[in-house]
Amino acid sequence: MGAVIASLFAVFAVLFGSTGAMAAPLAPATTSVTAGTSNAAAAAVVVTSADGKNYVIGTDTTFAPFEFRDSSGEMTGIDMDLIRAIAEDQGFTVEIRSLGFNAALQALSSNQVDGVIAGMSITDERKKIYDFSEPYFESGVQMAIAQNDTEITGYESLKGKTVVAKTGSEGETYAKSIAEQYGFTVQSLDQSATMYESVKSGNAVAVFDDYPVLAYGIAQGNGLKTVTDKVPGGSYGFAVNKGQNPELLAAFNDGLAKMKADGSYQALLDKYLAEPKNTSGGSFFDLLGQSLPALMKGLGNTLLVTGISFIFAMILGLIFGFMKISQNIVLRGIATTFVNIFRGTPLLVWAFFFYFGIPQITGQPVSIWVAGVLTLALNSGAYVAEIVRGGIQSVDPGQLEAARSLGLGYGKSMQRVVVPQAFKIMTPSLINQLIIMLKDSSLLLAIGFAELLYQAQQIYAANFRVTEVLIIVAVIYFIAIFLLTKLANYADRKYNR
């Protein structure tokens, strides 16, 4: 292994260690972008049948009872059962992508999904961007507090306090509309489970959320209680991009009308809302047994995306690392720019750019695996480049001079003398970078990548046992990183004697 890497170092040393210029990069391919249709054009669209087609549907991750994962890991809930029943009736198929509410809307805007069903309120602002189905649920907002709280009795008790609400939700809109009147501050969070934990931990005194979501959570033992009556709210609708997929919208409306007429729609609501079933019981070991299959799947995805990304990061790091020590000012400038850009910007920004931004620019969807690997590889490649540069420059310059004085060429001197010493210096830093990359992979949950922490969120979104699930995840991360570190150190001792 060490000899192979040393040979790679030597190749890059020959390519970038001299003043020779590189070949010019290929020009990017030109891609046309189709603009959204106007209202008049949308009206002229001929609605074809959705029969036989497959649609990708984006949804939330933590909005029980509308969407959540059951003990087998299957997405379930009112929204999920509804879209599947309509799909079966109308003859099309659906692929569900559990992304999170904001990420699902971004995925829809970038055409990564064909539609979104996620307890989404129909508003005038959203109607400018999306086409909505007929309403399938009439919502409302309630306020809840910690079960043992005796101070907060209503809105009047909130003066000077902080409350939480879900970003982009009806609860957030209502809370902000009365915040000035009652003198409280609204903090917006992205997940229902996180909001409830904030209230139980005392970081906020109350939560504003949709009444069926609160009712379901309380039935699962989330530690809250409601203290206000339901405030009538808006309507939930299924959304597609404006002027796109009219046949899907028509099929949804037709299927919904049939379900309301034959009573299956009301039976579906009663299943989750009439008497919510408590699924959060059991001991810690029961929870561990139920959660482990999904968490192991997440761990497998975490290790795989980390491994693939690290290989590309090493290649990039070698290229740009040798470019940084090149005598060619152009090569040094290119390498410095690459390192500064990817070390100086947050990893999460690139994850969103690759998964949501590029499809909007090119008009072509990007695989979530491709987006994840690009994000981790480019970010870590910048750090590896600096490790390579530092390692090469840490070798005493006299070593290269001595090798050259013995008649060895530049390439051979680097391969036989400098690179082996530099690799020994770099190895601990490279191992550390691999561990950092493994932990950074958890940020990919923001784009819906099914890594370990994402799977954990899916679990506690349904049972609200946040602390216990996160303890299990922390132990899994610790064991994985401990074993990976031991393996890397063994390889270091074996190949760098």
N, C-alpha and C positions, 0 to 999 in steps of 0.2 A: 504493500500500500504506500509506504513511504517513498519507494523508488518511483512509483507511478506519479505521485504528486510532485516529486522532485523533477521528473522529466517534463511535466506540465509547466513547472516554474521555469525550466530552462528554455522551453519553447517560447513562452511569453517574454523571457529576458532577451532572447534574440530578436523578437518582433518589436519590442518597445524599448529596449535598452539602448539602441543606436539612434541616429538622427534620421533614419529612413522614414518616409511618409507612408501612412496607411492608405489603403484603397478607399475611394470615396464611398460613403454609405448609399444604399439604394434609396431612391426617392420614395416617399410614401405613396401608396396607391390612392387615387382620387375616388371618393365615394360620394354619390349624390344623396342628399337628404330630402325626404319628402315632407313638406310642411303639412300641418293639420288642416283639414278641410273647413271651410266656412260654414255658417249655419245654413245658408242657402244651398250650398253643395251637399251638406249632410242630408238635407231634406229630399234631395234628388236621388240619393243612394237607393238602389234597388235592394230590398231586403231578401237575401237568399235564405235557404234553410240551413239550420245548424245540424241537421241530421247527419250522423256519420263523422262529424268533425271532433277533434280533440282540442280542448282549451286549457291553458295554464291559468289557474286562479290563485291570486295572492290573498293572504289573510294574516290576521294577527297571531301572536303566540300566547298571549296571556289575557284572555278576555272571556273566561268561563262565566256563564254557561253557553256562550255563543261559539267559541272555539277554544279547545284545549285538547290535551292528549289523555287518553284513558290509560289504565295500567298496562295495556299491551303495546302502548306507544302509538296507537292509531289516532289520527285527528278526529275529534268528535265535537258535538255541541249543536246548537240550533242552526247556526249558519252552515255547518258542514253537512248535517243531515238534510237540510233544505236544498242546497245546491246539488247534492248527489241524487236526491229524489227527483228534482226537476230534470237533471241530466238524463236519468233513466227513462223518464216519461217522454222526453223530447228527442231521445235517440242520439245524444252526443256524450262524450266522455270528458272527464275533468282530471287534471293533475294539480293537486293542492300543494302550494308552496307557503310554508309557515315562516313569515319574514319579520313580523312586527308591524304595527299600524303604519308608522311613518315610512318605513322601508318598503312596505307593500305599495303605498301611494307613489313613491319614487320609482319603483319597479314598473308600475302601470304607465307612468309618464314616459319612461324610457323604453316602453314596449317589451319589457322582459316578461310581463304577464299580460294576459288578454282581458282580465277583469279582476275586481277586488270585491270580496264580501267579508266584512270585518266589523259588524256593528257600526257602520258608517252613516252618520247623520247627513241627511240631504239638506244642504244650505245653498243660498243664492251664490255665494262665492265659489263653492265647489261645482255648481252647475255651469259656471263659465268654462270649466276645464274638463268636466266629465259629463257623460250622459248617464242618467240614473234610471233604474227600473221603477215600477210602481212600488210604493212603500210596502215592506213586509213585516215591519214591527213598529209600534208606536211606543216611544221610550219616555223616560222621565228621570229626574235627578233626585237623589237623597243625600243627606249628610250622615256620616257615621263617625263614632268616636271609639276609643279603647273601652273594653268591657268594664274595666275597673274605674273608669273616669266618672267622678261625681260632680265635677265643676262645670263642664260644658253641658248646657241644657237646651241650647238653641243658637240661632245666629247672633243673638244679643251678647252671648258669652264669648264671642270670638275677638273682641276688640284687643288689638295689640298682639294677636296670636298669628301663627303660621298654619295654613291648611295646605293640603296637597290635592292635586287633580291630575288626570291623565292627559298628556299632551295631545292636542287636537280633538279632544272629546267634548261631548255636550256638557259634562260635569265641569270641565275647565271653563267653558264659555259662561255657564251660569255663575260659577264661583267668582269669576272676574267681574261679572255684571253687578254683583252686590258687595264686592270687596270694599269699595270706598264708603258705601252706606254704613257698613258695620265695622269698618276700621281694621280689617285683617289683611294679611299678605298671602298671596297664592303662589305656591311652588309647583311647577309642572314636572311630572315624572313620566317615564315611558311605559311602565308596567303596573298592572293592578297589584300584584304581589308586593312589589317594592313600595307602593303607596301604603299598603296596609302595615308593612313592617315599620315604616316611618312613624306611623301613628302609634303603634304599640311600643316603639322605642322612645317615644317622647320628642322626636325631632319635629313632629307636627301634632296639632291637637285634634285635627279632624280631616276627613277625606270626603270629597264630593265625587260621586260616581253614579253610573246608571243603576237604577233600582234593582233590575234583575241580577246584575253582576254582584251588587252588595248582598242581595238575598242569598245567592248561591254561595258566596264566600262565607257568610255567617253560618250557613248550614254545614259547611265543611270545617267549622271551628277556627275561623281566621282571627278570633279574638276581638271582634268589633261588635258594636250594637248601633242601630239607627236611632236618631233622636229627633228627626224631622219628618214631616209628611212628604210624600212624593210630589215634586213640582212637575207639572206636565211639560214634556219636552218635544223634540222633533221626531222625525220618522227615519228609520233605517232603510237604506236602499243598496242595491247591487250596482256597481259602477263599471263603466268601460270608458276608454278615451273618447273624447268628443268626435263624432263622425266615424268611429271605427267599430267594427263588430256589431252592426245593427241587428244581424240575425241572432246573435247570442242574447242580446237584450230582449228581442221579441220572444225568443224561446223561454227565457226566464219569466217574463210576464205571463205568457200563456200557461206555463207549468204552475206558477203561483196561483193563478185564477182557478185552475183545475183542483189544486190541493185545498183551496179555501171552500170550493163548492162541495167536495166530497167529504170534508171533515178531517182529512189527514193533516192539514195544517194546524188546526187547533189541537189535535192529538200530539203533534210534535212539540208544540209549546208546553202543553201540560206535562209532557215527559220530563222537562227540565225545570219548569217554573212552578207547577202546582205544589209538589212536595219534593224539593231537591234532595237527592240521595247523598248521604254522607259517605264519601269514599276515602276520607283521610285517616280513618282509624287504624289501629294496629301498633305494634311495638316498633322500636327503632330497627330491629333485625328484620321485621316484616317489610318495612320501608326499604331497607337495604336489598332484600331479595327481589322486590318488585322493581327497583330502580336500576339494578346492576346491568341487566341486558342492554337497556338504552344507553347507559353511561359507558359501557364497554364499546358500543358502536361509536359513540362520540369520541372516545379515546383513540380508537382505530383511525378515525378520520383526522384527528389531531396529529397523530404520529406520521400518518401518510403525507399530509400536506406539509408538515415540517420537514420531513425527509426530502421530498421532491424540491421544495423551496431552497433547502440548504445546498443541494447539488448545484442549482442554478446560481445561488448566491456565491458559491465558491468560484464558479467560472467567471462571473462578473467581477468578483473581487480580485482574481488573478489578473484579468485583463486591465482593469482600471488601476490596480495597485502598481503594475509595471509601467503603465502609462504615466503615473504620477512621478516616477523616478527617471523617466525618459529625458534625454537631452533636447528633445523636440518640444518647443514651447507650445505648439498647437495641441499635441497629445496631452501635455500637462494641463493645459487649459480645459480641454474636454473632460478629463478625469476629475479635475477640481470642481467643475460645474456639476457633474453627476453626483459627486460625494456631497457637495453643499446642498443640492436640491433635496436629495432623499434623506440626508441626516437632519436637515433643517425644517422638515415638514412632518406633521403627525401621520403616523401609519394609517389611522382611520380615514383620513382625508383621501388617501390613495385607494383604499378599499371601496369607498363610495364612488370615486372617480372611475375606477376600472369596471365596476359592476353596473353603475347607473349612468355615469357620464359618457363613456365611450359609445354605448348603444344609441344615445341621443345624438351624438356627433356623426356616427357612421350609419345609423339605421339598422345595424346588425346586432343581435343579442350576443351577450358574452356569458359563457359558462361560469357558474359560481366557483368551480375549481380553478379555472384559468384566472379569474379575478383574484382569488385567494393566493395562488402561487405567485402571480405578478407582484402583489402587494408585499408579501413577505420576502421574496427573492430580491426585489429592487431595494427595499429598505435595508435588509441585512447585507446585500452586496456592497452598499456604500460603506458600511462598517468594516466588512472583510477587506475592502480595498485599503483602508487605513491600516488594518492589521498587517497586510502584506507589505505595504510601504514601510511601516515601522520595523517589521522583521528584517527586511533586506538591509535597511539603513543601519540596523543595530549591529550587523556583522562588521568587524574591524576592516576598514578599507584596505589595510595592508594584506589581508587574505587574498583579495582579488589581484592586487599588484604582485604578490609572490607567485600566484598561479600563472599570471601572464609572463612573468620573468622566466618561468620554466618552459615556456614555449606553447602553453595552452592558449587556444583562441578564447574570445569573450564568452561564447556560448558554452564551451566545455568548462571554462573556469567557473561560470555560474552554476552549471549542473553538478560538477564534481566537488566544488569547494564552498561556494557562497550559499546556494540554496539549501543543502542539508543542514547547515548551521542555522540559517534563518527559519527553517521549518520547525526545528526544535524550540526556537524562541517563540514562534507564533502559536504553537499547539495549545497551550493553556488558554490563550485568548480566543482561539477558534472554538474550543470546547465551550467556553463561556458564552460565545455568540450563539451557538447551537441551543443552549439552554434558554437564553433570552428569546430566541425565535419560537421555541416551543411554548413559552408563556404568552408571547405576543399573539400567537395564533388564536387565543381566546377572543381577541378583538373582532375577529371575522364573524362572530355571532351577530354583529350589527347589520350584516347583509344577508343573514339567514343561513350561513354556512353551518352545517350540523356537526360542529365540534363538541368537545366535552361540556363546556359551560352552557352552550346552547341547549344541549339535552337536559342539563340540570334545570334550566329555566322552564322547559316544557313540563318537567315533572312537578316542580313546586307551584307552577301556575294553576295546576288542577287540585293539588292537595294542600297548598298553603303552608307546608312544613319547610319553610325557607331555610331556617338555621340548620336543621338536620341534614337536608340535602346538600347544602354548601359545605358542611363538615365532611361528608362523604367525598365530595368532589375535591376538597383540599387534600384529603388523604391520598386519593388516586393520583393527583398531580405530584404530590411529594414522592410517592413510590416510583412513578414513572421517571421523574427527574433524577431521583437517587440512582436507579438502575442504569439510566442513560449515562450519568456521570461516571459511574463505576466502569461501564463498558468503554467509554471514551478514554478514561485514564489507563485502562488495561491496554488498549490499542496504542496509546502514547508510549507506555513502557516497552511494549513489544517491538515497535517499529522505530523508536527514537532512542535506542540504547547508546 
